[in-house]
Amino acid sequence: MVHAVIDPQLRPSLADMAYLSLRDRLLTLEIRPGDPLNDEALARELGFGRTPVREALKRLEMDRLVVTYSRRGTFATPVEVTDLAYISEIRAQLEPLAAARAARVASPAARRQLTSLLGQVRTFDASKATVRETLRFDAEMHRGIYAAAGNPHLEDALVRYDNLATRIWCLVMDRLPGLAGHLHEHVALLRAVVDGQEQRAAELAALHVEGFETAVRAALFAV
């Protein structure tokens, strides 16, 4: 992704819309790892021209969600088990940093937004939501904290790694117990950020990443 998020106040371009549509399908594994991606076929399917789709695919390649091989074409990036450790190693450092920074520097408007998310997560019923709705809500909470941290470079990096972690999560979601519990872990984290508790926010973010890796690893290697 070239930028961490697309500004909701700006009218999205066709390339933005193509990017978001393809990104969601890649994250939820609707487009399976290793699937070929033909720009002409995607353009027909999405109702866009080939140029916006090509631009979207270039951005997705920067996100490591697709890979292009000379003379072979473009494919959805494989999901490798070894990626979990690499991604978690980076997120274990950056997620606490972002949470602590957000607790310290978040604007009043950002704190109001996080407070609103806090109320929503308390009432969110994962058992009645679709996979895409669950993932979108989880991403919204993470991105709210990243944005509140006020460091666009940190935000950009975290969005990319959160996307990669989401693909692994989707790979084992049907084997993960307590999905609602995973989402509700954000309550204490959001509360700590809103209340300006830097150390607690950092500790909870670290525990969240650790718990995610432990749960996914157990599901991956379950007999």
Secondary structure as UniProt FT lines:
FT   TURN            8..9
FT   HELIX           14..27
FT   TURN            28..29
FT   TURN            33..34
FT   STRAND          36..37
FT   HELIX           39..46
FT   HELIX           50..62
FT   TURN            63..64
FT   STRAND          66..69
FT   TURN            70..72
FT   STRAND          73..76
FT   HELIX           81..105
FT   HELIX           108..123
FT   HELIX           126..128
FT   HELIX           131..148
FT   TURN            149..150
FT   HELIX           152..172
FT   HELIX           173..175
FT   HELIX           179..194
FT   TURN            195..196
FT   HELIX           198..220
//
